[in-house]
């Protein structure tokens, strides 16, 4: 019996060693997989930040372009006051006191 018991113990030890070896291999695979996933996440985050910076840059450029296109209101009012009739000359009713009623002859027709 002692030989059978020692053989059984050796087999059990071998199975345990194989099980431990498999657990170590599986742990290494999980570690590598986690590391690969972490790298992919970092790369995705870098790309997202780059896209965000690009969008902010584009929005800033559009805003600056829109600010350049605003009309010069001071110049428009200055020209309206300096032309004959003052600012009222831009109205359809004319610049005369009381105005020209719509539907009557005027310079527009």
C-alpha positions in Angstrom: 0.0 0.0 0.0 2.7 2.5 0.7 3.8 2.4 -3.0 0.2 3.0 -4.2 -0.2 5.9 -1.7 3.1 7.5 -2.8 2.1 7.0 -6.5 -1.2 8.6 -5.8 0.5 11.5 -4.0 2.9 12.0 -6.9 0.0 12.0 -9.4 -1.9 14.4 -7.2 1.2 16.6 -7.0 1.6 16.5 -10.7 -2.1 17.4 -11.3 -1.7 20.3 -8.8 1.4 21.5 -10.6 -0.3 21.4 -13.9 -3.3 23.2 -12.4 -0.9 25.8 -10.9 1.0 26.1 -14.2 -2.3 26.6 -16.0 -3.4 29.3 -13.5 -0.1 31.1 -14.0 -0.4 31.0 -17.8 -4.0 32.2 -17.6 -3.0 35.0 -15.2 -0.2 36.1 -17.6 -2.7 36.1 -20.5 -5.1 38.2 -18.4 -2.3 40.6 -17.5 -1.3 41.0 -21.1 -4.9 41.5 -22.2 -5.5 44.1 -19.5 -2.3 45.9 -20.5 -3.4 45.9 -24.2 -6.8 47.2 -23.3 -5.3 50.0 -21.2 -3.1 51.0 -24.1 -6.1 51.1 -26.4 -8.0 53.2 -23.9 -5.1 55.6 -23.6 -4.9 55.9 -27.4 -8.7 56.5 -27.7 -8.4 59.2 -25.0 -5.5 60.9 -26.8 -7.5 60.9 -30.1 -10.6 62.3 -28.3 -8.5 65.1 -26.8 -7.0 65.9 -30.2 -10.5 66.0 -31.8 -11.7 68.3 -29.0 -8.7 70.7 -29.4 -9.3 70.7 -33.2 -13.0 71.5 -32.7 -12.2 74.3 -30.2 -9.7 75.7 -32.7 -12.2 75.6 -35.5 -14.9 77.2 -33.3 -12.5 80.0 -32.4 -11.6 80.7 -36.0 -15.3 80.8 -36.9 -16.0 83.2 -34.0 -13.2 85.5 -35.0 -14.4 85.4 -38.7 -17.9 86.3 -37.6 -16.6 89.2 -35.4 -14.8 90.6 -38.4 -18.0 90.6 -40.5 -20.1 92.7 -38.2 -21.3 95.9 -39.8 -19.8 99.2 -38.9 -22.9 100.8 -37.4 -21.2 104.0 -36.6 -20.2 104.6 -40.2 -23.7 103.7 -41.4 -25.4 106.2 -39.0 -22.8 108.9 -39.8 -23.5 108.5 -43.6 -27.2 108.6 -43.0 -27.0 111.8 -41.0 -24.6 113.5 -43.4 -26.8 112.8 -46.5 -29.7 115.0 -47.3 -32.7 114.4 -45.1 -30.8 112.9 -42.2 -31.6 109.5 -40.8 -35.3 109.8 -41.9 -34.3 109.7 -45.5 -34.0 105.9 -45.2 -37.7 105.5 -44.4 -40.3 104.9 -47.0 -42.4 107.7 -45.7 -39.7 110.2 -46.6 -37.8 112.8 -44.5 -40.4 115.6 -44.7 -42.2 116.6 -41.5 -45.3 114.5 -41.5 -43.8 112.2 -44.1 -45.1 111.2 -47.5 -48.1 108.9 -46.9 -47.7 105.5 -48.5 -49.7 105.1 -51.7 -48.9 108.6 -53.0 -46.3 109.6 -55.5 -42.9 109.8 -54.1 -39.4 109.4 -55.3 -39.9 105.7 -55.2 -42.7 105.7 -57.7 
